[in-house]
Amino acid sequence: MLSWASRFNISCFLDNHRYGLPAHSFECLLAVGARDSIQAPAGNAFAQLKDFAARHKDWLFGHLGYGLARETEPSNGHSDPIPNPAPGPTPNPAPTRNMPSQPDPIGFPDLFFFVPELLIELGPDTIRIGSFLADHSAILAAILDQGLHPHTPGPYKPRTGVSGAIPALLPRFTREEYLDTISRLQAHILRGDCYEINFCQEFFAQPATIDPLSTWFSLSMNSPNPFSAYYRIAESHLLCASPERYLRRTGNTLLSQPIKGTWPRSPGDPSSDEAGRDLLYASSKDRSENVMVVDLVRNDLSKICLPGSVRVEELYGIYTFPHVHQMISSVKGELPPDTGFVDCIRATFPMGSMTGAPKRRVVGLIEQYERSARGLFSGAVGYITPDGDFDFNVVIRSILYNQRDSYLSYQVGSGITFYSDPVSEYEECLLKAEGMKRALGLQ
């Protein structure tokens, strides 16, 4: 099906990978082609989206880039720089002002949504097609015919010649620079600027040549996760294996499920693997991170939900994924009647698990200390139904690729508190990158 859909310049495939989570409405959704679309930079992007949705009482698919934080959580000025926390010269001089927003080399706009020409829903035993392209039987026949000549999945195989193999991915921070920056962020925490901050770093390669669809299949096999997505706008590709939900609306109920807390798995040793789950559950550091984000989500939902309706349905839940155990909490709230979906997103974006607390303050620190534009990373991809229900993931554990410029990237991060060990945070980032490296044939 994806091989057939790859002929379209715009496509969005959302895959639950049969996790069977109770809050999932669909196993798989595929939307391709655009009858109409909206692209907007941060500033008045949400107002434009609201007008676009009002004109189209239809399914919408698309994304919210992290750059929309400039609209929802505008920085209120730079922070005084933190001096070098360690004796001797520093490899990473402290910034003296907020760095200007950098362009996203992948090329995704801050906001993009489209009304699909074709929508396919896959269930365990069903396939439903809605299309403006042709009759449904012809589309199904074309998809089945493609199945006779499949796009062979598997890890990326380096090619010879000018396009060559993927070069080693380069970090934006050396290990020493990363450790130094974490110490600076902890000094901000000690000073009272914030309580927790999600700090991310990028690994990139250019020129890099991959087949996005083959790489997506490889990533899905290596890291099948419940909020996975294959998403393409022209030459910009997202290959996403996310385990995290940002926000879901069903009727008047909002659900957010932030992740904070990660532990490596030992799948070859069941007893050690179970012990890892127990250690994560008992970890005071991870509980501290998780409960701070839960409080932030509760505050966000309280902006839009009925007074007294916001509740924590699950705290410190431990869930197992292919490479890691994760600590996930669930927060729900009830909306007043006639609340628009744009209002829900505007009140809660960007998600607390990818920022920290207090949100507006840490958004400024992220801009000050990170060296790469996040772009679509730590944003969200998902759908909006004709009734205004929606479901969006958190774009993490993802490979991003600009096919025109041969630019390949992934970003990883972790939540930093005063009690964080910088070395452990660096190792956590490398752990989160394993699935992407395997998919790229680099491990």
LOKOL-507410 format. One record per residue (C-alpha): x, y, z; residue in three letters. Coordinates in nm, 2 decimals. Layout:
N
X:Y:Z:ALA
...
END
This chain:
443
0.00:0.00:0.00:MET
0.28:0.24:0.09:LEU
0.46:0.15:-0.23:SER
0.16:0.25:-0.43:TRP
0.11:0.57:-0.22:ALA
0.48:0.67:-0.27:SER
0.38:0.81:-0.62:ARG
0.21:1.10:-0.44:PHE
0.40:1.42:-0.34:ASN
0.20:1.45:-0.02:ILE
0.13:1.15:0.20:SER
0.07:1.06:0.56:CYS
0.07:0.70:0.70:PHE
-0.01:0.65:1.07:LEU
0.06:0.30:1.21:ASP
-0.03:0.17:1.55:ASN
0.18:-0.15:1.49:HIS
-0.10:-0.36:1.65:ARG
-0.03:-0.24:2.00:TYR
-0.40:-0.25:2.07:GLY
-0.39:0.04:2.31:LEU
-0.74:0.12:2.45:PRO
-0.72:0.49:2.34:ALA
-0.65:0.41:1.98:HIS
-0.93:0.46:1.73:SER
-0.75:0.32:1.42:PHE
-0.49:0.05:1.35:GLU
-0.36:0.23:1.03:CYS
-0.46:0.54:0.84:LEU
-0.32:0.64:0.50:LEU
-0.39:0.98:0.35:ALA
-0.24:1.08:0.01:VAL
-0.28:1.36:-0.24:GLY
-0.41:1.71:-0.15:ALA
-0.74:1.85:-0.26:ARG
-0.64:2.16:-0.07:ASP
-0.37:2.25:0.18:SER
-0.25:2.52:0.42:ILE
0.11:2.61:0.50:GLN
0.18:2.88:0.75:ALA
0.48:3.01:0.95:PRO
0.45:3.09:1.32:ALA
0.28:3.42:1.39:GLY
-0.09:3.37:1.31:ASN
-0.07:3.01:1.19:ALA
-0.34:2.88:1.43:PHE
-0.58:3.15:1.31:ALA
-0.51:3.04:0.95:GLN
-0.57:2.68:1.04:LEU
-0.90:2.77:1.21:LYS
-1.02:2.94:0.89:ASP
-0.90:2.66:0.67:PHE
-1.09:2.40:0.88:ALA
-1.40:2.61:0.87:ALA
-1.39:2.60:0.49:ARG
-1.34:2.22:0.48:HIS
-1.56:2.01:0.70:LYS
-1.35:1.71:0.61:ASP
-1.06:1.50:0.73:TRP
-0.73:1.69:0.78:LEU
-0.39:1.54:0.80:PHE
-0.06:1.72:0.87:GLY
0.18:1.85:1.13:HIS
0.26:2.11:1.39:LEU
0.63:2.20:1.39:GLY
0.82:2.30:1.70:TYR
0.86:2.65:1.56:GLY
0.50:2.72:1.65:LEU
0.64:2.77:2.01:ALA
0.72:3.12:1.88:ARG
0.35:3.18:1.86:GLU
0.22:3.00:2.16:THR
0.51:3.06:2.41:GLU
0.69:3.36:2.28:PRO
1.02:3.42:2.46:SER
1.02:3.72:2.70:ASN
1.39:3.80:2.67:GLY
1.72:3.63:2.70:HIS
1.87:3.49:3.02:SER
2.20:3.61:3.17:ASP
2.47:3.37:3.06:PRO
2.59:3.11:3.30:ILE
2.97:3.12:3.35:PRO
3.18:2.81:3.30:ASN
3.08:2.58:3.58:PRO
3.40:2.38:3.57:ALA
3.76:2.51:3.62:PRO
3.97:2.57:3.32:GLY
3.88:2.67:2.96:PRO
3.54:2.58:2.83:THR
3.49:2.41:2.49:PRO
3.15:2.57:2.46:ASN
3.14:2.94:2.55:PRO
2.82:3.05:2.71:ALA
2.58:3.24:2.48:PRO
2.53:3.60:2.56:THR
2.18:3.63:2.41:ARG
1.90:3.42:2.26:ASN
2.02:3.28:1.93:MET
1.81:3.38:1.63:PRO
1.57:3.11:1.50:SER
1.77:2.90:1.26:GLN
1.61:2.76:0.94:PRO
1.51:2.39:0.94:ASP
1.74:2.22:0.68:PRO
1.47:1.94:0.63:ILE
1.23:2.20:0.50:GLY
0.91:2.13:0.68:PHE
0.70:2.45:0.74:PRO
0.59:2.54:1.09:ASP
0.24:2.42:1.01:LEU
0.10:2.22:0.73:PHE
-0.24:2.04:0.68:PHE
-0.41:1.89:0.38:PHE
-0.75:1.76:0.28:VAL
-0.66:1.42:0.13:PRO
-0.77:1.30:-0.21:GLU
-0.76:0.95:-0.09:LEU
-0.81:0.81:0.27:LEU
-0.76:0.44:0.35:ILE
-0.84:0.29:0.69:GLU
-0.69:-0.05:0.77:LEU
-0.84:-0.26:1.05:GLY
-0.75:-0.61:1.17:PRO
-0.98:-0.76:0.91:ASP
-1.11:-0.46:0.71:THR
-1.01:-0.20:0.46:ILE
-1.21:0.11:0.40:ARG
-1.14:0.35:0.11:ILE
-1.27:0.71:0.06:GLY
-1.14:0.88:-0.26:SER
-1.20:1.16:-0.51:PHE
-0.95:1.01:-0.75:LEU
-1.13:0.71:-0.90:ALA
-1.37:0.43:-0.81:ASP
-1.27:0.24:-0.50:HIS
-1.24:-0.10:-0.68:SER
-0.98:0.05:-0.92:ALA
-0.77:0.18:-0.63:ILE
-0.79:-0.15:-0.45:LEU
-0.68:-0.33:-0.76:ALA
-0.39:-0.10:-0.81:ALA
-0.28:-0.15:-0.45:ILE
-0.31:-0.53:-0.48:LEU
-0.12:-0.52:-0.81:ASP
0.16:-0.33:-0.64:GLN
0.17:-0.61:-0.38:GLY
0.28:-0.85:-0.66:LEU
0.58:-0.63:-0.72:HIS
0.66:-0.51:-0.37:PRO
0.90:-0.24:-0.26:HIS
1.15:-0.46:-0.08:THR
1.18:-0.36:0.28:PRO
1.49:-0.39:0.48:GLY
1.78:-0.19:0.61:PRO
1.94:0.06:0.38:TYR
2.22:-0.08:0.17:LYS
2.50:0.16:0.10:PRO
2.55:0.23:-0.27:ARG
2.87:0.29:-0.46:THR
2.94:0.59:-0.68:GLY
2.89:0.96:-0.63:VAL
2.59:0.92:-0.41:SER
2.79:0.68:-0.19:GLY
2.71:0.54:0.15:ALA
2.57:0.73:0.44:ILE
2.87:0.90:0.60:PRO
2.92:0.88:0.97:ALA
2.66:1.11:1.13:LEU
2.82:1.41:1.29:LEU
2.71:1.55:1.63:PRO
2.64:1.92:1.68:ARG
2.79:1.88:2.03:PHE
3.10:1.69:2.12:THR
3.06:1.48:2.43:ARG
3.25:1.73:2.64:GLU
3.05:2.02:2.50:GLU
2.73:1.84:2.58:TYR
2.84:1.77:2.94:LEU
2.94:2.13:2.98:ASP
2.60:2.25:2.85:THR
2.41:2.02:3.09:ILE
2.61:2.17:3.38:SER
2.51:2.52:3.26:ARG
2.15:2.42:3.24:LEU
2.17:2.28:3.60:GLN
2.31:2.62:3.71:ALA
2.00:2.78:3.56:HIS
1.79:2.54:3.76:ILE
1.99:2.62:4.08:LEU
1.93:2.99:4.01:ARG
1.56:2.93:3.99:GLY
1.51:3.00:3.62:ASP
1.34:2.66:3.57:CYS
1.27:2.33:3.73:TYR
1.33:2.09:3.44:GLU
1.43:2.14:3.07:ILE
1.43:1.90:2.78:ASN
1.76:1.95:2.61:PHE
1.82:1.80:2.26:CYS
2.11:1.74:2.03:GLN
2.12:1.67:1.66:GLU
2.33:1.41:1.46:PHE
2.34:1.48:1.09:PHE
2.50:1.38:0.76:ALA
2.53:1.56:0.43:GLN
2.55:1.45:0.16:PRO
2.35:1.13:0.24:ALA
2.15:0.93:0.00:THR
1.87:0.69:0.13:ILE
1.56:0.54:-0.01:ASP
1.30:0.69:0.24:PRO
1.05:0.41:0.20:LEU
1.30:0.13:0.25:SER
1.44:0.31:0.55:THR
1.09:0.35:0.69:TRP
1.03:-0.02:0.66:PHE
1.36:-0.09:0.83:SER
1.29:0.15:1.11:LEU
0.94:-0.01:1.16:SER
1.10:-0.35:1.19:MET
1.36:-0.24:1.43:ASN
1.14:-0.01:1.64:SER
0.77:-0.08:1.59:PRO
0.60:0.18:1.81:ASN
0.23:0.28:1.86:PRO
0.26:0.63:1.72:PHE
0.47:0.56:1.41:SER
0.43:0.77:1.09:ALA
0.56:0.79:0.74:TYR
0.51:1.15:0.63:TYR
0.61:1.33:0.31:ARG
0.57:1.67:0.17:ILE
0.75:1.68:-0.16:ALA
1.13:1.64:-0.09:GLU
1.09:1.65:0.29:SER
1.05:1.32:0.46:HIS
0.97:1.21:0.82:LEU
1.03:0.85:0.92:LEU
0.89:0.83:1.27:CYS
0.89:0.55:1.53:ALA
0.74:0.74:1.82:SER
0.61:0.58:2.14:PRO
0.44:0.89:2.26:GLU
0.10:1.06:2.23:ARG
0.08:1.44:2.25:TYR
-0.29:1.50:2.26:LEU
-0.62:1.32:2.17:ARG
-0.97:1.45:2.16:ARG
-1.28:1.23:2.16:THR
-1.60:1.43:2.19:GLY
-1.54:1.66:2.48:ASN
-1.26:1.46:2.64:THR
-0.89:1.55:2.61:LEU
-0.62:1.29:2.68:LEU
-0.24:1.36:2.70:SER
0.02:1.09:2.78:GLN
0.36:1.24:2.85:PRO
0.67:1.02:2.86:ILE
0.95:1.10:3.11:LYS
1.17:0.81:3.23:GLY
1.37:0.57:3.01:THR
1.55:0.25:3.10:TRP
1.74:0.01:2.86:PRO
1.59:-0.33:2.80:ARG
1.75:-0.67:2.83:SER
1.53:-0.87:2.60:PRO
1.76:-1.17:2.60:GLY
1.74:-1.20:2.98:ASP
1.38:-1.19:3.10:PRO
1.47:-1.16:3.47:SER
1.70:-0.87:3.40:SER
1.45:-0.71:3.17:ASP
1.18:-0.73:3.45:GLU
1.43:-0.59:3.70:ALA
1.48:-0.30:3.47:GLY
1.11:-0.22:3.47:ARG
1.12:-0.23:3.85:ASP
1.43:0.00:3.87:LEU
1.26:0.25:3.64:LEU
0.94:0.25:3.85:TYR
1.14:0.30:4.17:ALA
1.38:0.57:4.02:SER
1.34:0.89:4.22:SER
1.51:1.09:3.94:LYS
1.26:0.96:3.67:ASP
0.96:1.00:3.90:ARG
1.07:1.36:3.97:SER
1.09:1.43:3.59:GLU
0.76:1.26:3.53:ASN
0.56:1.43:3.80:VAL
0.69:1.77:3.70:MET
0.57:1.71:3.34:VAL
0.24:1.58:3.46:VAL
0.19:1.90:3.66:ASP
0.27:2.10:3.35:LEU
0.02:1.90:3.14:VAL
-0.25:1.95:3.41:ARG
-0.19:2.32:3.40:ASN
-0.21:2.32:3.02:ASP
-0.53:2.13:3.01:LEU
-0.68:2.35:3.29:SER
-0.65:2.65:3.05:LYS
-0.91:2.49:2.82:ILE
-1.10:2.23:3.02:CYS
-1.39:2.27:3.27:LEU
-1.28:2.37:3.62:PRO
-1.22:2.06:3.83:GLY
-1.24:1.82:3.54:SER
-0.86:1.76:3.49:VAL
-0.74:1.44:3.65:ARG
-0.44:1.21:3.64:VAL
-0.57:0.87:3.53:GLU
-0.24:0.69:3.56:GLU
0.09:0.80:3.72:LEU
0.42:0.64:3.67:TYR
0.29:0.37:3.43:GLY
0.57:0.15:3.30:ILE
0.54:0.04:2.94:TYR
0.77:-0.18:2.74:THR
0.89:-0.10:2.38:PHE
1.14:-0.28:2.15:PRO
1.46:-0.11:2.29:HIS
1.35:0.06:2.62:VAL
1.11:0.07:2.91:HIS
0.93:0.40:2.94:GLN
0.75:0.58:3.23:MET
0.42:0.71:3.10:ILE
0.14:0.90:3.28:SER
-0.21:0.98:3.15:SER
-0.39:1.30:3.21:VAL
-0.76:1.37:3.11:LYS
-0.99:1.67:3.11:GLY
-1.34:1.76:2.99:GLU
-1.39:2.05:2.75:LEU
-1.68:2.30:2.76:PRO
-1.93:2.24:2.47:PRO
-1.84:2.39:2.14:ASP
-1.47:2.42:2.21:THR
-1.28:2.42:1.88:GLY
-0.99:2.18:1.81:PHE
-0.75:2.47:1.73:VAL
-0.81:2.62:2.08:ASP
-0.71:2.28:2.24:CYS
-0.38:2.27:2.05:ILE
-0.30:2.64:2.09:ARG
-0.34:2.60:2.47:ALA
-0.11:2.30:2.50:THR
0.16:2.33:2.23:PHE
0.45:2.26:2.25:PRO
0.40:1.95:2.47:MET
0.55:1.96:2.81:GLY
0.75:1.64:2.77:SER
0.96:1.82:2.50:MET
1.00:2.15:2.68:THR
1.00:2.15:3.06:GLY
0.87:2.38:3.34:ALA
0.79:2.66:3.35:PRO
0.72:2.62:2.98:LYS
0.77:2.97:2.85:ARG
1.10:3.01:3.04:ARG
1.25:2.68:2.91:VAL
1.14:2.76:2.55:VAL
1.38:3.06:2.58:GLY
1.65:2.84:2.72:LEU
1.61:2.58:2.45:ILE
1.65:2.85:2.19:GLU
1.96:2.98:2.37:GLN
2.15:2.66:2.42:TYR
2.05:2.41:2.15:GLU
2.25:2.43:1.82:ARG
1.99:2.31:1.57:SER
1.64:2.42:1.48:ALA
1.41:2.14:1.59:ARG
1.18:2.18:1.29:GLY
0.94:1.90:1.29:LEU
1.13:1.71:1.56:PHE
0.94:1.75:1.89:SER
0.64:1.87:1.70:GLY
0.34:1.65:1.62:ALA
0.19:1.46:1.33:VAL
-0.17:1.34:1.32:GLY
-0.52:1.38:1.19:TYR
-0.84:1.58:1.26:ILE
-1.18:1.43:1.18:THR
-1.47:1.61:1.02:PRO
-1.63:1.63:1.37:ASP
-1.32:1.80:1.52:GLY
-1.18:1.50:1.70:ASP
-0.81:1.45:1.66:PHE
-0.50:1.25:1.76:ASP
-0.14:1.37:1.74:PHE
0.19:1.20:1.83:ASN
0.51:1.35:1.96:VAL
0.77:1.34:1.69:VAL
1.06:1.16:1.85:ILE
1.27:0.86:1.76:ARG
1.26:0.99:1.41:SER
1.48:1.01:1.10:ILE
1.43:1.33:0.89:LEU
1.55:1.36:0.54:TYR
1.56:1.63:0.27:ASN
1.59:1.44:-0.05:GLN
1.67:1.74:-0.26:ARG
1.96:1.86:-0.05:ASP
2.07:1.51:0.06:SER
2.05:1.62:0.43:TYR
1.98:1.35:0.69:LEU
1.92:1.41:1.05:SER
1.79:1.27:1.38:TYR
1.77:1.44:1.72:GLN
1.76:1.30:2.06:VAL
1.72:1.45:2.41:GLY
1.63:1.40:2.77:SER
1.48:1.58:3.06:GLY
1.74:1.77:3.28:ILE
1.68:1.83:3.65:THR
1.91:1.95:3.92:PHE
1.97:1.59:4.01:TYR
2.06:1.47:3.66:SER
2.40:1.31:3.60:ASP
2.53:1.47:3.28:PRO
2.71:1.15:3.17:VAL
2.39:0.94:3.22:SER
2.19:1.19:3.02:GLU
2.44:1.17:2.74:TYR
2.42:0.79:2.74:GLU
2.04:0.81:2.75:GLU
2.05:1.01:2.42:CYS
2.27:0.74:2.26:LEU
2.03:0.47:2.38:LEU
1.74:0.65:2.22:LYS
1.93:0.68:1.89:ALA
1.99:0.30:1.85:GLU
1.67:0.23:1.66:GLY
1.75:0.50:1.40:MET
2.11:0.39:1.36:LYS
2.00:0.03:1.30:ARG
1.75:0.14:1.04:ALA
2.02:0.33:0.86:LEU
2.25:0.03:0.87:GLY
2.50:0.22:1.09:LEU
2.49:-0.03:1.38:GLN
END
